[in-house]
């Protein structure tokens, strides 16, 4: 049922970047990058129907908070079914995360940003803005972790972050590349 929702939204909404859910294998690789004992404030860009979101919440400590930025109304309805007081759902574009966190929540920096937004669907200028604003939002040694189907943003991450790591997750439909930018 939930994969039908994802497939339908992939066809309908040009901002949706995947027709299938991220595999547990790829999620495990992404979450293995996070030190959950030290992760107090996390962001997720483009959580879709919450597949990665639920895994994040399962591993987060009780005082941590997860802000998710999603623009698709159908996915927001799905996310609202996740009952966890540490989850804050924000119906806004990831590009505005820094401003929203600062103005609404008085948060200047975060520990981790996890993203599955389809950077290949964004124009070059918006890709650069999102990556730059994400870098500025992260605290010292903060990490930006993104799951992508192409290497398009590798150079942009490499230019903006102190360190860049790349992992392939081949057991996914289609296979993905996990990029990590470390501030």
C-alpha positions in Angstrom: 0.0 0.0 0.0 2.7 2.5 1.0 4.8 1.7 -2.0 1.7 2.4 -4.2 1.5 5.8 -2.6 5.2 6.5 -3.3 4.8 5.3 -6.9 1.7 7.4 -7.5 3.4 10.5 -6.0 6.5 9.9 -8.0 4.4 10.1 -11.2 2.3 13.0 -10.0 4.8 15.3 -8.2 7.9 16.2 -10.1 9.7 17.0 -6.8 9.4 13.3 -5.6 12.7 11.6 -6.5 12.0 7.9 -5.9 9.4 5.4 -7.1 10.4 2.9 -4.5 11.3 3.1 -0.8 14.9 3.2 0.3 16.1 -0.3 1.2 16.9 -1.4 4.7 20.4 -2.1 3.5 20.9 1.5 2.3 19.3 2.9 5.4 21.6 0.8 7.6 24.6 2.3 5.7 23.3 5.8 6.1 22.5 5.5 9.8 25.9 3.8 10.5 27.5 7.2 9.8 25.5 8.9 12.7 26.8 8.8 16.3 23.4 8.7 17.9 24.8 9.2 21.4 26.0 12.7 20.4 23.1 13.5 18.0 20.8 16.0 19.7 19.3 17.9 16.7 18.8 16.1 13.4 17.2 17.3 10.2 15.8 15.2 7.4 15.2 16.7 4.0 12.5 15.0 1.9 11.4 12.2 4.3 8.7 11.1 1.9 6.4 8.7 3.7 8.9 8.3 6.6 10.8 5.2 6.0 14.2 6.6 7.1 12.4 8.9 9.6 11.1 5.9 11.6 14.6 4.3 11.7 16.1 7.6 12.9 13.5 7.8 15.7 14.2 4.2 16.8 17.9 5.0 17.2 17.7 8.6 18.6 18.1 9.1 22.4 15.1 10.4 24.3 16.2 14.0 24.4 17.0 14.3 20.7 14.8 16.0 18.2 14.2 15.4 14.5 13.0 18.1 12.2 11.7 16.9 8.8 11.1 19.2 5.8 8.6 17.9 3.3 6.6 19.7 0.7 4.3 16.9 -0.6 0.9 17.0 1.2 0.2 13.3 0.7 3.6 12.4 2.4 2.9 14.9 5.2 -0.3 13.0 6.0 1.7 9.8 6.1 4.3 11.4 8.4 1.5 12.6 10.8 0.8 8.9 11.5 4.2 8.7 13.2 3.4 9.3 16.9 6.7 10.5 18.5 7.1 13.8 20.4 10.6 14.1 19.1 9.4 14.5 15.5 8.7 18.0 14.2 7.1 18.0 10.7 7.6 21.2 8.7 5.8 21.7 5.4 8.5 23.8 3.7 11.3 23.4 1.2 14.6 22.3 2.5 16.2 25.4 1.1 14.6 27.4 4.0 15.5 25.1 6.8 18.2 27.3 8.3 15.9 30.4 8.4 12.9 28.4 9.8 14.9 26.7 12.5 16.5 30.0 13.6 13.3 32.1 13.5 10.7 29.6 14.8 12.8 27.4 17.0 15.8 29.5 18.0 18.1 26.9 16.7 21.3 28.1 15.0 23.1 24.8 14.3 22.3 21.1 14.0 24.4 17.9 14.4 23.2 16.0 11.3 21.3 16.6 8.1 20.0 13.5 6.3 18.7 14.0 2.8 17.0 12.0 0.1 15.8 15.0 -1.9 16.5 14.5 -5.6 19.3 17.0 -6.3 19.3 16.0 -10.0 15.8 17.5 -10.3 16.9 20.9 -8.9 18.5 23.5 -11.1 22.2 24.2 -10.6 21.7 27.4 -8.6 19.2 25.8 -6.1 21.4 22.8 -5.6 24.3 25.1 -4.7 22.0 27.2 -2.3 20.7 24.1 -0.5 24.2 22.6 -0.1 25.7 26.0 1.1 22.9 26.6 3.5 23.1 23.1 4.9 26.9 23.6 5.5 26.1 26.8 7.3 23.5 25.1 9.4 25.7 22.3 10.7 27.7 22.7 13.9 31.5 22.1 13.9 32.1 18.5 12.7 28.4 18.2 11.7 27.6 15.8 8.9 25.4 16.1 5.8 24.4 12.6 4.6 22.6 12.3 1.3 21.4 9.3 -0.7 21.5 9.9 -4.4 21.1 8.0 -7.7 23.9 9.8 -9.5 27.2 11.5 -8.7 26.0 14.9 -9.8 26.5 16.6 -6.4 29.8 15.1 -5.5 31.9 18.0 -6.6 29.5 20.5 -4.9 29.8 18.6 -1.6 33.5 18.3 -2.0 33.9 22.1 -2.6 31.8 23.0 0.4 32.8 20.5 3.1 36.1 19.8 4.9 35.9 16.1 4.2 33.8 14.0 1.8 33.1 10.3 2.0 31.3 8.1 -0.6 29.7 4.7 -0.1 27.8 2.7 -2.6 24.6 0.8 -1.6 24.0 -1.6 -4.4 21.2 -3.5 -2.7 18.6 -0.9 -3.5 16.2 -0.2 -6.4 18.0 1.5 -8.1 21.4 1.3 -6.5 22.4 4.5 -4.6 25.4 6.5 -3.7 25.6 7.8 -0.1 27.6 11.0 0.1 28.8 12.4 3.5 30.0 16.0 3.8 31.8 16.7 7.1 32.1 20.3 8.2 
